[in-house]
């Protein structure tokens, strides 16, 4: 299921391209969701930070116009008062740029707004509305209800499965102030993985006698 989730932004952007000429607002909303899900996959920020992303403030290209985006939040804009910095790769940068240049204007409604995800009256989309839209679109696509906040848990699970014990990286990824918080929440995932690996090891050592 997770493979389908991380592949969903490209699927949604293709749908947006197909609908752009005959349904520009619907296409723009679909492109918004593609970018939102892609960002949550690479940068599992809280929904309050996701909706507050501003072009040129939080989403920047410090290396120049042709370089990848960085997503940055100063500590005073983050719940745990920890600076967050995520460097995006070129495919994600290209996805965001396509949305910004080809779709975003359809949902600006004439407002002069720098929000990545503009809503009504020049304000950003509301957390509740955007959270519902993201959750419903994922459920429709993959058959499983995944909320924006659950991307944070998925990020920890995926990373620790490949890098057991590296809680410090997970702490930084999720913006926890204390590594004790990270360990408290996610040590159970490693216990499950350890017991799974142990079970496989024992299974390999079991010898089956054959009966003539």
Order of alpha helices (4+ residues) and beta strands (2+ residues): alpha-alpha-alpha-beta-beta-beta-alpha-alpha-alpha-alpha-alpha
